[in-house]
Amino acid sequence: MTVPRAAGEDHPGSVATFDQHVGLGAIALDDGREVAFHSTQLADGTRRTEVGARVTARVVRWHRGELEATAVTAA
């Protein structure tokens, strides 16, 4: 799998899913890929977001080689 831009760069997208009870969600990047995120990665510290919210996220590979969103901020 290739990352559309360099891993570690900020990518725009929208929150596709979010379960506030477990703190897990997914971001649909504007390039068509989907990446997981945890509520602890929300930069505003609220640990809450809404499906459809426009965000920017830093995309990194974690230990299993899968993509994960970090430093998620409102766009």
BELFENJO-V165307 format. One record per residue. N is the residue number from 1. RES is the residue in one letter. SS is DSSP state (H for helix, E for strand, C for the rest). Layout:
n->N res->RES ss->SS
n->N res->RES ss->SS
This chain:
n->1 res->M ss->C
n->2 res->T ss->C
n->3 res->V ss->C
n->4 res->P ss->C
n->5 res->R ss->C
n->6 res->A ss->C
n->7 res->A ss->C
n->8 res->G ss->C
n->9 res->E ss->C
n->10 res->D ss->E
n->11 res->H ss->E
n->12 res->P ss->E
n->13 res->G ss->E
n->14 res->S ss->E
n->15 res->V ss->E
n->16 res->A ss->E
n->17 res->T ss->E
n->18 res->F ss->E
n->19 res->D ss->E
n->20 res->Q ss->C
n->21 res->H ss->C
n->22 res->V ss->C
n->23 res->G ss->C
n->24 res->L ss->E
n->25 res->G ss->E
n->26 res->A ss->E
n->27 res->I ss->E
n->28 res->A ss->E
n->29 res->L ss->E
n->30 res->D ss->C
n->31 res->D ss->C
n->32 res->G ss->C
n->33 res->R ss->C
n->34 res->E ss->E
n->35 res->V ss->E
n->36 res->A ss->E
n->37 res->F ss->E
n->38 res->H ss->E
n->39 res->S ss->H
n->40 res->T ss->H
n->41 res->Q ss->H
n->42 res->L ss->E
n->43 res->A ss->C
n->44 res->D ss->C
n->45 res->G ss->C
n->46 res->T ss->C
n->47 res->R ss->C
n->48 res->R ss->C
n->49 res->T ss->C
n->50 res->E ss->C
n->51 res->V ss->C
n->52 res->G ss->C
n->53 res->A ss->C
n->54 res->R ss->E
n->55 res->V ss->E
n->56 res->T ss->E
n->57 res->A ss->E
n->58 res->R ss->E
n->59 res->V ss->E
n->60 res->V ss->E
n->61 res->R ss->E
n->62 res->W ss->C
n->63 res->H ss->C
n->64 res->R ss->C
n->65 res->G ss->C
n->66 res->E ss->C
n->67 res->L ss->E
n->68 res->E ss->E
n->69 res->A ss->E
n->70 res->T ss->E
n->71 res->A ss->E
n->72 res->V ss->E
n->73 res->T ss->E
n->74 res->A ss->E
n->75 res->A ss->C
